[in-house]
């Protein structure tokens, strides 16, 4: 008899905030879950809509709270945005309102950052913007620059509480220009597709793990992935039935996920 073909292990795409970490704290069981993925030889990628930090910065931050992850396992909306722009217009120019995570991702694909005659205005998460830069973004869009946002999140977490995020800043510019931004990050399935390409994995053999029905789960469903909702973040169990789509599984936390 022929030996049975070994079953292919499923890969994991895992949202970061609300699934593995909450602010600067590790969610119980997250470190064990990541170790189990590594020990079984599964491919996995951590996803974040936040575009402020580079993967190496995030690696350092996660290690400092007990999650041993290398930068090659991290994928940000800044990286997804850079890939999108590289596909649309290689070696282009951009006016950026954002932090190092975004500017570094754009430099890595050969983009030139400028405040004149830019091909794109790109807005990401930042704590450093002012009236002058917002005005310049508005003027460049009126002159023909295309408007891109790294993610549509209107607020984000901080140690002191909620802070305005990319979606809020983009809304101001949208109002002033009458031009809607194109957002690359979740729930746009484009970010999930590019993450799967980085993993060299097909959607049918991958699982999306997230804490939000309206971003993580819907994006996973739209690219044809199995989905797992964890209840350690935004969505509560009682909220799930209200959505017209449903996750494949619901678990209390990543520590309860069976591989």
C-alpha positions in Angstrom: 0.0 0.0 0.0 1.1 3.6 -0.7 1.9 5.7 2.3 -0.8 8.3 3.0 0.0 11.8 2.0 0.9 14.0 5.0 -1.8 16.5 5.8 -0.7 20.1 5.0 -0.6 22.3 8.1 -2.8 25.3 8.0 -1.1 28.8 8.3 -2.3 31.5 10.6 -2.8 35.3 10.0 -3.3 36.8 13.4 -4.5 40.3 14.4 -2.3 41.8 17.0 -4.2 44.3 19.2 -7.0 42.6 21.1 -5.8 39.1 20.2 -2.2 38.8 21.4 -1.8 42.1 23.2 -4.0 44.7 24.9 -2.1 48.0 25.1 1.3 47.2 26.7 0.1 44.0 28.2 0.2 40.4 26.9 -3.1 38.6 26.7 -2.9 35.4 28.8 -2.0 32.4 26.7 -0.7 34.5 23.7 2.9 33.5 24.3 2.0 29.8 24.6 -0.1 30.0 21.4 2.8 31.5 19.4 5.2 28.9 20.7 2.8 26.2 19.7 2.6 27.6 16.2 6.4 27.7 15.9 6.9 24.2 17.4 4.5 22.6 15.0 6.2 24.3 12.0 3.2 26.3 11.0 3.6 29.5 9.0 2.1 32.6 10.7 2.0 36.3 10.4 0.9 39.0 12.9 -1.2 41.8 11.4 -1.7 45.3 12.7 -3.6 48.2 11.1 -1.3 50.6 13.0 1.3 52.1 10.7 3.5 54.0 13.2 6.1 51.4 14.0 8.5 49.4 11.8 8.5 45.6 12.1 11.8 45.8 14.0 10.3 48.3 16.4 7.3 46.1 17.0 9.6 43.1 17.5 11.4 45.0 20.3 8.1 46.2 21.9 6.6 42.7 21.9 9.8 41.1 23.3 9.8 43.6 26.1 6.3 42.3 27.3 7.2 38.6 26.8 6.2 37.8 23.2 9.2 36.5 21.3 8.5 37.3 17.7 10.9 38.2 14.9 10.3 41.1 12.5 9.7 38.7 9.6 6.5 37.5 11.3 5.0 41.0 11.4 3.0 42.7 8.7 1.7 46.3 9.1 -0.8 48.4 7.1 2.2 50.6 6.2 3.8 47.6 4.5 0.6 46.7 2.7 0.2 50.4 1.6 3.8 50.4 0.2 3.1 47.2 -1.7 -0.1 48.6 -3.1 1.6 51.8 -4.3 4.5 49.8 -5.8 2.0 47.9 -7.9 0.2 51.0 -8.9 3.1 53.3 -9.7 6.6 52.0 -9.1 9.3 54.5 -8.0 6.7 57.2 -7.5 6.5 60.2 -5.2 4.4 60.8 -2.1 3.6 63.4 0.5 3.3 61.6 3.8 1.6 62.5 7.1 2.8 59.6 9.3 5.5 58.1 11.3 8.7 56.0 10.7 6.8 52.8 10.1 5.2 54.4 7.0 8.1 56.4 5.7 10.5 53.5 6.1 8.1 51.2 4.2 7.8 53.7 1.3 11.6 54.3 1.2 12.1 50.5 0.9 10.1 50.3 -2.3 12.0 53.2 -3.8 9.5 56.0 -3.3 10.6 59.6 -3.0 9.0 61.6 -0.2 8.2 65.2 -1.3 6.0 68.1 -0.5 5.7 69.2 -4.2 4.0 67.6 -7.2 3.4 64.3 -5.4 1.8 61.4 -7.1 0.1 60.5 -3.8 -0.9 61.9 -0.5 -0.5 59.1 2.0 -1.9 59.5 5.6 -1.1 57.1 8.4 -1.3 56.9 12.2 0.7 59.8 13.8 0.8 62.0 16.8 2.7 64.7 14.9 0.7 66.6 12.4 -0.1 70.3 12.2 -2.2 72.8 10.2 0.6 73.4 7.7 1.0 69.8 6.7 -2.8 69.2 6.5 -3.1 72.3 4.3 -0.3 71.0 2.0 -2.0 67.7 1.7 -5.3 69.4 0.8 -3.5 71.5 -1.9 -1.7 68.6 -3.4 -4.9 66.6 -3.7 -6.6 69.5 -5.4 -3.6 69.6 -7.8 -4.2 65.9 -8.7 -2.4 63.8 -6.1 -4.3 60.6 -5.3 -5.4 60.2 -1.7 -4.4 57.0 0.2 -4.9 56.1 3.9 -3.1 53.2 5.6 -6.2 52.2 7.5 -9.7 53.5 8.2 -9.6 53.2 12.0 -11.0 56.4 13.5 -9.6 55.8 17.0 -6.8 53.8 18.5 -5.7 52.7 22.0 -3.1 54.4 24.1 -2.1 54.2 27.8 -4.2 57.3 28.5 -7.2 56.1 26.6 -8.5 56.5 23.0 -6.7 58.7 20.5 -7.6 59.9 17.0 -6.3 57.5 14.3 -5.9 57.6 10.6 -9.6 57.5 9.7 -10.2 60.7 11.7 -7.4 62.6 10.2 -8.3 61.4 6.7 -11.9 62.5 7.3 -10.8 66.1 7.8 -8.9 66.0 4.4 -11.8 64.3 2.7 -14.2 67.0 3.8 -11.8 69.8 2.6 -11.1 68.2 -0.8 -14.3 66.3 -1.6 -12.1 63.3 -2.4 -12.5 60.0 -0.6 -9.3 58.3 0.6 -8.6 54.7 -0.5 -7.8 52.8 2.6 -5.5 49.8 2.2 -5.7 48.3 5.8 -8.4 46.1 7.2 -11.3 45.6 6.5 -10.0 45.9 2.9 -9.3 42.3 1.9 -6.3 43.6 -0.1 -4.3 43.7 3.1 -5.1 40.1 3.8 -4.2 39.0 0.3 -0.8 40.7 0.4 -0.2 39.2 3.8 -0.9 35.7 2.3 1.5 36.5 -0.6 4.2 37.3 2.0 3.4 33.9 3.7 3.4 32.2 0.2 0.1 30.7 1.3 -3.3 30.2 -0.3 -6.4 31.4 1.4 -8.0 28.0 1.5 -5.1 26.8 3.7 -5.0 29.7 6.1 -6.9 30.8 9.1 -7.7 34.4 10.1 -7.7 35.1 13.9 -9.2 38.4 15.1 -11.2 40.2 17.7 -13.4 42.3 15.5 -16.3 41.1 13.3 -16.3 44.3 11.3 -12.6 44.2 10.3 -10.7 41.0 10.9 -13.5 38.5 10.4 -15.2 40.1 7.4 -11.8 40.6 5.7 -10.9 36.9 6.2 -14.3 35.8 4.9 -14.0 37.9 1.8 -10.7 36.3 0.8 -12.0 32.8 1.5 -10.3 32.0 4.8 -11.4 30.0 7.8 -12.0 32.6 10.6 -11.7 32.5 14.4 -13.1 35.2 16.5 -11.5 35.6 20.0 -13.4 37.4 22.7 -10.5 39.3 24.3 -10.9 42.5 22.2 -13.8 44.5 20.7 -16.5 42.1 19.7 -18.6 40.4 22.4 -20.3 37.1 22.0 -23.8 38.7 22.3 -22.9 41.0 19.3 -22.0 38.2 16.8 -25.6 37.3 15.9 -26.3 40.8 14.6 -23.8 40.4 11.7 -24.9 38.9 8.4 -21.7 36.9 8.2 -20.4 34.5 10.9 -17.0 33.3 12.0 -16.0 29.7 11.5 -15.3 29.4 15.2 -15.6 31.5 18.4 -13.2 31.0 21.3 -12.5 32.8 24.5 -8.9 33.6 23.7 -6.0 32.5 21.5 -4.9 30.2 24.3 -8.0 28.1 23.6 -7.4 27.6 19.9 -6.9 24.0 19.0 -4.2 23.4 16.3 
